[in-house]
Amino acid sequence: MEQELIDLEEGQEELFCDPDPDKARKFFKTKQRGLVNKVTTVEEAVRELVKDGDYLAVGGFGHVRIPTAVLYEIIRQRKQNLGMAGHTSIYDSDILASAGCINRCDISYVVGYEIRGLSASARRAFESSSIKKTDWSNSALAWRFYAGAAGLSFIPSRNLLGTDTFKRSAAKTDKCP
């Protein structure tokens, strides 16, 4: 029987992180598991753990429960070419974009802190294309985090289908096996 060819859809934008679960498993297999004192200063933590080109996922919402001291230290140390998961990140994406630290961002909600007004400098950085951006819905980005935490390359989801966000994302459709 001849296999039917299916025209599968893809978003137009770039995927910034490799979703290969085997690469992640290989990394975590060699990760040190011994009891080590992890108490350090913010300056040392950023110097040792945040490298130019890294991809950051910052927790919190807007300006609530975000690691502001770490973000300012990233700026002080002039970290460059960072990627960022902009999942309801307003203040963190604002200051990192304004400081020129990020050059790519998975966006679900950024630069939208309406109560203070939109950040002119971050908006210019995103609009000028000095920051590559890939759009996601809040739930799509959350599903991506969930998949990564489960050691999977993706979680099947239909939430972007038929939307303009799908077109501006790096999502792909696949035939159900």
RASUL-V213974 format. One record per residue. RES is the residue in three letters. PHI is phi in radians with two decimals (* if undefined). PSI is psi as a letter, one per 30 degrees, with the letter a starting at -180 (* if undefined). Layout:
RES:PHI:PSI  RES:PHI:PSI
//
This chain:
MET:*:k  GLU:-1.35:k  GLN:-1.29:k  GLU:-1.28:k  LEU:-1.48:k  ILE:-2.06:k  ASP:-1.45:j  LEU:-1.59:k  GLU:-1.51:l  GLU:-2.42:k  GLY:-1.19:l  GLN:-1.54:f  GLU:-1.69:l  GLU:-1.53:k  LEU:-1.60:j  PHE:-1.48:f  CYS:-2.14:k  ASP:-1.25:k  PRO:-1.50:g  ASP:-1.16:j  PRO:-1.18:f  ASP:-1.19:e  LYS:-1.16:e  ALA:-1.14:e  ARG:-1.06:e  LYS:-1.07:e  PHE:-1.08:e  PHE:-1.23:f  LYS:-1.16:e  THR:-1.67:f  LYS:-1.18:k  GLN:-1.12:k  ARG:-2.04:g  GLY:-1.22:l  LEU:-1.28:j  VAL:-2.28:k  ASN:-1.18:j  LYS:-1.82:g  VAL:-1.23:k  THR:-2.70:l  THR:-1.56:l  VAL:-1.06:e  GLU:-1.02:e  GLU:-1.16:e  ALA:-1.06:e  VAL:-1.16:e  ARG:-1.06:e  GLU:-1.48:e  LEU:-1.86:f  VAL:-1.89:j  LYS:-1.86:l  ASP:-0.92:k  GLY:1.60:f  ASP:-1.14:l  TYR:-1.96:k  LEU:-1.88:k  ALA:-2.17:j  VAL:-1.85:k  GLY:-1.48:l  GLY:1.92:a  PHE:-2.56:j  GLY:1.15:c  HIS:-1.97:g  VAL:-1.67:k  ARG:1.02:h  ILE:-1.83:l  PRO:-1.43:i  THR:-0.99:e  ALA:-1.07:e  VAL:-1.16:e  LEU:-1.07:e  TYR:-1.16:e  GLU:-1.22:e  ILE:-1.02:e  ILE:-1.17:e  ARG:-1.02:e  GLN:-1.47:g  ARG:0.94:h  LYS:-1.16:k  GLN:-2.25:l  ASN:0.97:h  LEU:-1.44:k  GLY:-1.73:l  MET:-2.61:k  ALA:-1.55:j  GLY:-1.55:i  HIS:-1.64:j  THR:0.87:h  SER:-1.80:j  ILE:-1.99:d  TYR:-1.24:e  ASP:-1.13:e  SER:-1.17:e  ASP:-1.06:e  ILE:-1.28:e  LEU:-1.23:e  ALA:-1.20:e  SER:-1.11:e  ALA:-1.48:f  GLY:1.34:g  CYS:-1.48:f  ILE:-1.85:k  ASN:-2.17:f  ARG:-2.68:k  CYS:-2.65:k  ASP:-1.44:j  ILE:-1.83:k  SER:-2.12:f  TYR:-2.89:j  VAL:-2.39:l  VAL:0.88:h  GLY:-2.22:h  TYR:-1.48:i  GLU:-1.05:f  ILE:-1.11:e  ARG:-1.72:f  GLY:1.71:l  LEU:-1.19:k  SER:-1.31:j  ALA:-1.13:e  SER:-1.23:e  ALA:-1.19:e  ARG:-1.07:e  ARG:-1.06:e  ALA:-1.08:e  PHE:-1.26:e  GLU:-1.25:f  SER:-1.41:f  SER:1.21:g  SER:-1.28:f  ILE:-2.08:j  LYS:-1.25:k  LYS:-2.37:k  THR:-2.23:k  ASP:-1.47:k  TRP:-2.53:l  SER:-1.39:l  ASN:-1.01:e  SER:-1.22:e  ALA:-1.11:e  LEU:-1.18:e  ALA:-1.11:e  TRP:-1.12:e  ARG:-1.12:e  PHE:-1.10:e  TYR:-1.06:e  ALA:-1.06:e  GLY:-1.06:e  ALA:-1.14:f  ALA:-1.54:f  GLY:1.33:g  LEU:-1.94:l  SER:-1.42:f  PHE:-2.87:l  ILE:-2.12:k  PRO:-1.06:k  SER:-2.68:k  ARG:-1.96:g  ASN:-1.17:f  LEU:-1.66:f  LEU:-1.02:k  GLY:1.36:g  THR:-1.99:l  ASP:-1.19:f  THR:-1.07:e  PHE:-1.01:e  LYS:-1.07:e  ARG:-1.62:g  SER:-1.77:a  ALA:-1.94:g  ALA:-1.21:l  LYS:-2.36:k  THR:-1.64:l  ASP:-2.53:l  LYS:-1.38:k  CYS:-1.16:k  PRO:-1.21:*
//
